[in-house]
Amino acid sequence: MASLSRDFSHVPNFTDYMAIAVELALRIPGERLRILDMPAGNGMVSDFLRKQGHDVTSADINSERPDYAYVNMEQPLPFEDAAFDVVVCLEGVEHVIEPNSFISEMCRVVKPGGHIIVSMPNVQALYSRLEFLFTGTMFQFDPRFSRHPRGRLVDRGHISPLSLAQLHYLFAEHGASLVEATGDKIKRKALLPIYGVLWAFNILAAKLRTRKLPRVTDTTGENRELHGLYRFMTRARPMMSRSLVTCWKKA
């Protein structure tokens, strides 16, 4: 197992996106929630949530701590259906080759009415759009830093870029709706004047796209959800932050 620690790295400090994620988790009603923290990395998020009185299962493919549940996120999760009140997945979805399967598994192991909190590189951010314009690659998805397993159990790196709109589709496919979308620090604040202009055009485009979409909900609620999605997509943090942090609720 020692080699796994080297092949599956994690950040060494408590980051801004971690702070936002635990804040979202602490908003969820309940005194002793069953929480799955996956990938648990160095365990700091798990430790914080345990100190708040919650029952936390830390899961990862690495061997950082002896009490970790062994989880390969590219395989079915070793937990029963509806085993958790909350799943926290920080910087994990972008590392798997089939994010739809992984999202399906997260939705499976959370109970009806439970929540899933996800963070990942914000590819819809205006900085990422500018980077794609000039380089053809999205922010944090430079192919130089991805790896093919070639028979080994290693971290693939950032291989699955997903926008908020794509996440919205995949979670809805598995019965979960968007509750919150925010982000951490603004990427490249020096570009704020450019962001302001681009942000205005995005708000205008969103209004044009939804103006003929009835606000009265249809039998499935899709119209209402689409209006909500466009509002989230044009908020300041989802438009400009380095990491996108979202919260989803299972029906």
SULWONOR-V216906 format. One record per residue. N is the residue number from 1. SS is DSSP state (A for helix, B for strand, O for the rest). PSI is psi in whole degrees, 0 to 359 (* if undefined). Layout:
BEGIN
n->N ss->SS psi->PSI
n->N ss->SS psi->PSI
END
This chain:
BEGIN
n->1 ss->O psi->343
n->2 ss->A psi->323
n->3 ss->A psi->333
n->4 ss->A psi->324
n->5 ss->A psi->325
n->6 ss->A psi->323
n->7 ss->A psi->346
n->8 ss->O psi->94
n->9 ss->O psi->170
n->10 ss->O psi->162
n->11 ss->O psi->149
n->12 ss->O psi->354
n->13 ss->O psi->167
n->14 ss->O psi->108
n->15 ss->O psi->172
n->16 ss->A psi->318
n->17 ss->A psi->330
n->18 ss->A psi->316
n->19 ss->A psi->318
n->20 ss->A psi->318
n->21 ss->A psi->316
n->22 ss->A psi->328
n->23 ss->A psi->316
n->24 ss->A psi->319
n->25 ss->A psi->322
n->26 ss->A psi->346
n->27 ss->A psi->341
n->28 ss->O psi->127
n->29 ss->O psi->144
n->30 ss->O psi->135
n->31 ss->O psi->328
n->32 ss->O psi->79
n->33 ss->O psi->146
n->34 ss->B psi->112
n->35 ss->B psi->133
n->36 ss->B psi->119
n->37 ss->B psi->111
n->38 ss->B psi->123
n->39 ss->O psi->136
n->40 ss->O psi->341
n->41 ss->O psi->240
n->42 ss->O psi->359
n->43 ss->O psi->4
n->44 ss->A psi->324
n->45 ss->A psi->316
n->46 ss->A psi->314
n->47 ss->A psi->316
n->48 ss->A psi->314
n->49 ss->A psi->326
n->50 ss->A psi->322
n->51 ss->A psi->338
n->52 ss->O psi->4
n->53 ss->O psi->11
n->54 ss->O psi->156
n->55 ss->B psi->105
n->56 ss->B psi->129
n->57 ss->B psi->118
n->58 ss->B psi->127
n->59 ss->B psi->138
n->60 ss->B psi->166
n->61 ss->O psi->347
n->62 ss->O psi->175
n->63 ss->O psi->39
n->64 ss->O psi->320
n->65 ss->O psi->148
n->66 ss->O psi->341
n->67 ss->O psi->3
n->68 ss->O psi->138
n->69 ss->B psi->135
n->70 ss->B psi->122
n->71 ss->O psi->127
n->72 ss->O psi->113
n->73 ss->O psi->352
n->74 ss->O psi->8
n->75 ss->O psi->165
n->76 ss->O psi->138
n->77 ss->O psi->140
n->78 ss->O psi->48
n->79 ss->O psi->153
n->80 ss->O psi->161
n->81 ss->O psi->140
n->82 ss->O psi->35
n->83 ss->O psi->342
n->84 ss->B psi->152
n->85 ss->B psi->328
n->86 ss->B psi->138
n->87 ss->B psi->128
n->88 ss->B psi->119
n->89 ss->B psi->101
n->90 ss->B psi->120
n->91 ss->O psi->49
n->92 ss->O psi->319
n->93 ss->A psi->323
n->94 ss->A psi->351
n->95 ss->A psi->351
n->96 ss->O psi->149
n->97 ss->O psi->339
n->98 ss->O psi->79
n->99 ss->A psi->331
n->100 ss->A psi->317
n->101 ss->A psi->320
n->102 ss->A psi->316
n->103 ss->A psi->321
n->104 ss->A psi->318
n->105 ss->A psi->320
n->106 ss->A psi->319
n->107 ss->A psi->328
n->108 ss->A psi->316
n->109 ss->A psi->352
n->110 ss->B psi->144
n->111 ss->B psi->159
n->112 ss->B psi->133
n->113 ss->B psi->356
n->114 ss->B psi->174
n->115 ss->B psi->151
n->116 ss->B psi->124
n->117 ss->B psi->124
n->118 ss->B psi->137
n->119 ss->B psi->148
n->120 ss->B psi->164
n->121 ss->B psi->136
n->122 ss->O psi->87
n->123 ss->O psi->346
n->124 ss->O psi->355
n->125 ss->O psi->151
n->126 ss->A psi->324
n->127 ss->A psi->318
n->128 ss->A psi->324
n->129 ss->A psi->321
n->130 ss->A psi->319
n->131 ss->A psi->319
n->132 ss->A psi->323
n->133 ss->A psi->319
n->134 ss->A psi->338
n->135 ss->A psi->342
n->136 ss->O psi->3
n->137 ss->O psi->148
n->138 ss->O psi->160
n->139 ss->O psi->126
n->140 ss->O psi->15
n->141 ss->O psi->39
n->142 ss->O psi->123
n->143 ss->A psi->345
n->144 ss->A psi->337
n->145 ss->A psi->15
n->146 ss->O psi->158
n->147 ss->O psi->146
n->148 ss->O psi->134
n->149 ss->O psi->319
n->150 ss->O psi->49
n->151 ss->O psi->355
n->152 ss->O psi->157
n->153 ss->O psi->93
n->154 ss->O psi->163
n->155 ss->O psi->125
n->156 ss->O psi->341
n->157 ss->O psi->199
n->158 ss->O psi->106
n->159 ss->O psi->346
n->160 ss->O psi->84
n->161 ss->O psi->129
n->162 ss->O psi->129
n->163 ss->O psi->171
n->164 ss->A psi->322
n->165 ss->A psi->320
n->166 ss->A psi->317
n->167 ss->A psi->318
n->168 ss->A psi->317
n->169 ss->A psi->312
n->170 ss->A psi->317
n->171 ss->A psi->321
n->172 ss->A psi->324
n->173 ss->A psi->331
n->174 ss->O psi->23
n->175 ss->O psi->25
n->176 ss->B psi->142
n->177 ss->B psi->157
n->178 ss->B psi->128
n->179 ss->B psi->320
n->180 ss->B psi->145
n->181 ss->B psi->121
n->182 ss->B psi->199
n->183 ss->B psi->174
n->184 ss->O psi->219
n->185 ss->O psi->152
n->186 ss->B psi->133
n->187 ss->O psi->124
n->188 ss->O psi->72
n->189 ss->A psi->337
n->190 ss->A psi->340
n->191 ss->A psi->10
n->192 ss->A psi->319
n->193 ss->A psi->320
n->194 ss->A psi->318
n->195 ss->A psi->318
n->196 ss->A psi->316
n->197 ss->A psi->313
n->198 ss->A psi->322
n->199 ss->A psi->316
n->200 ss->A psi->318
n->201 ss->A psi->325
n->202 ss->A psi->319
n->203 ss->A psi->317
n->204 ss->A psi->316
n->205 ss->A psi->320
n->206 ss->A psi->319
n->207 ss->A psi->320
n->208 ss->A psi->324
n->209 ss->A psi->331
n->210 ss->A psi->357
n->211 ss->O psi->331
n->212 ss->O psi->5
n->213 ss->O psi->116
n->214 ss->O psi->137
n->215 ss->O psi->339
n->216 ss->O psi->127
n->217 ss->O psi->142
n->218 ss->O psi->187
n->219 ss->O psi->334
n->220 ss->O psi->348
n->221 ss->O psi->8
n->222 ss->A psi->322
n->223 ss->A psi->314
n->224 ss->A psi->317
n->225 ss->A psi->322
n->226 ss->A psi->319
n->227 ss->A psi->317
n->228 ss->A psi->320
n->229 ss->A psi->313
n->230 ss->A psi->327
n->231 ss->A psi->315
n->232 ss->A psi->319
n->233 ss->A psi->334
n->234 ss->O psi->12
n->235 ss->O psi->159
n->236 ss->A psi->310
n->237 ss->A psi->312
n->238 ss->A psi->336
n->239 ss->A psi->337
n->240 ss->A psi->354
n->241 ss->B psi->160
n->242 ss->O psi->316
n->243 ss->B psi->139
n->244 ss->B psi->130
n->245 ss->B psi->123
n->246 ss->B psi->155
n->247 ss->B psi->134
n->248 ss->B psi->147
n->249 ss->B psi->128
n->250 ss->B psi->135
n->251 ss->O psi->*
END
